[in-house]
Each structure stands twice: as C-alpha cells, then as structure tokens.
C-alpha cells in the first residue's frame, strides 16, 4: 500500500502519534538521565527494562493524544475550498399545512 492510498485523516493521526512517541522517548530518556529524586535509578534497579518500556509506551500514548488533539485544535480551516465560499445546494421551499386546533 502506497502512502498516497492512505486516507488523509489516518496519515494525520499516525504522523502526530509518532511525534508523540518521539516526545515520549525524549521524556523517558530525560527521566533516566537526570534521575530526579532517584526515580531513574529506582526504575532501572527494581523494575528493569520492562518497566522502562511500559513507561515509554504509556507516556507515548499520553503525549501522542495531546499532540493529535493540539494539531486538530490548531487547524485553521485549510481543508476549505479556495474562494472563501462553500458550495450550497439550493433548497426549494417546502409547503407545510398545519391544522388549526381549538383550545378549551
């Protein structure tokens, strides 16, 4: 399957999800390298690499969701056709008959 055959919405979400996973990689690397409060050494000493993988995956889900949501909210209507107007179908008036009701 070529890249052109993938729907634009799917490409949009996958691309921004991958950006979120990249941010997660930077985040987990920074936590392990900076070792704030001994968290990085605790993760490596007690949990090992499966815990690092889980931290990367779940923070990647979080960063990916935030990245996708931010990208969706920052769209400025680029999908609109040029010219500034959308094509509207003419809608003919529909006659409606209403029966009179008596109160009382």
Secondary structure, DSSP 8 states (H G I E B T S, - for coil): --GGGS-HHHHHHHHHHHHHHHHHHHHHHHHHHH-GGGHHHHIIIII-HHHHHHHHHHHHHHHHHHHHHHHHHT--STTS-TTS--------------------
